[in-house]
Amino acid sequence: MSRFGADSRTSLIIFTRLGVLYRRCGWHDLAAQGLAHAQTGRARYLPAGDDLAAELTAITAEPDDVHTAVCTQPSGAWLR
């Protein structure tokens, strides 16, 4: 089994993608938490000019209207 810490590239990708998913589902409080954690991690752990930092920034900037899944829960509170 692998474990990933806050400084892991994989963790930064996951927090970014989860933040965007939550934002698209209208769960803005969870989205803000995930995206803030990802932004802090990118600034703290990725060196300047890292390709992953640019990729994650681009993912965060994607428009919300590309979401095609049906969100069945009224809020993301059940995920906490």
C-alpha positions in Angstrom: 0.0 0.0 0.0 1.2 3.5 -0.9 0.8 6.5 1.3 0.9 10.1 0.1 1.6 13.1 2.3 0.6 16.7 1.8 3.8 17.3 -0.3 3.0 14.5 -2.7 2.4 15.4 -6.3 -0.5 12.8 -6.2 -2.1 14.6 -3.2 -1.9 17.9 -5.0 -3.6 16.5 -8.0 -6.3 14.8 -5.9 -7.1 18.0 -3.9 -7.3 20.0 -7.1 -9.6 17.6 -8.9 -11.9 17.1 -5.9 -12.1 20.9 -5.4 -13.2 21.3 -9.0 -15.7 18.5 -8.8 -17.2 19.9 -5.6 -17.4 23.4 -7.3 -19.2 21.9 -10.3 -21.7 20.1 -8.0 -22.5 23.4 -6.3 -20.8 22.4 -3.0 -18.8 25.6 -2.8 -17.7 25.3 0.8 -16.0 22.0 0.2 -14.7 23.3 -3.1 -13.1 26.3 -1.5 -11.4 24.0 1.1 -10.0 21.6 -1.4 -8.8 24.3 -3.8 -7.2 26.3 -1.0 -5.4 23.3 0.2 -4.2 22.5 -3.3 -3.1 26.1 -3.9 -1.1 26.2 -0.6 0.5 22.8 -1.4 1.5 24.0 -4.9 3.0 27.1 -3.6 4.8 25.3 -0.8 6.0 22.1 -2.4 6.4 22.6 -6.1 9.4 24.4 -7.4 9.0 27.5 -9.6 8.3 26.6 -13.2 7.1 23.1 -12.4 4.9 21.8 -15.2 2.4 20.3 -12.7 1.8 23.6 -11.1 0.8 25.1 -14.4 -1.4 22.0 -15.2 -3.2 22.2 -11.8 -3.8 26.0 -12.2 -5.3 25.3 -15.7 -7.6 22.6 -14.2 -8.8 25.0 -11.5 -9.6 27.6 -14.2 -11.8 25.3 -16.2 -15.4 26.5 -16.6 -18.0 24.8 -14.4 -20.3 24.1 -17.3 -18.3 21.0 -18.5 -19.8 18.9 -15.6 -22.1 16.2 -17.0 -22.7 14.0 -14.0 -25.9 14.2 -12.0 -25.2 15.1 -8.4 -27.7 13.2 -6.3 -26.9 14.7 -2.9 -28.3 18.1 -1.9 -24.9 19.0 -0.4 -21.4 17.5 0.1 -21.8 17.4 3.9 -22.1 13.6 3.8 -18.5 13.4 2.6 -17.0 14.9 5.8 
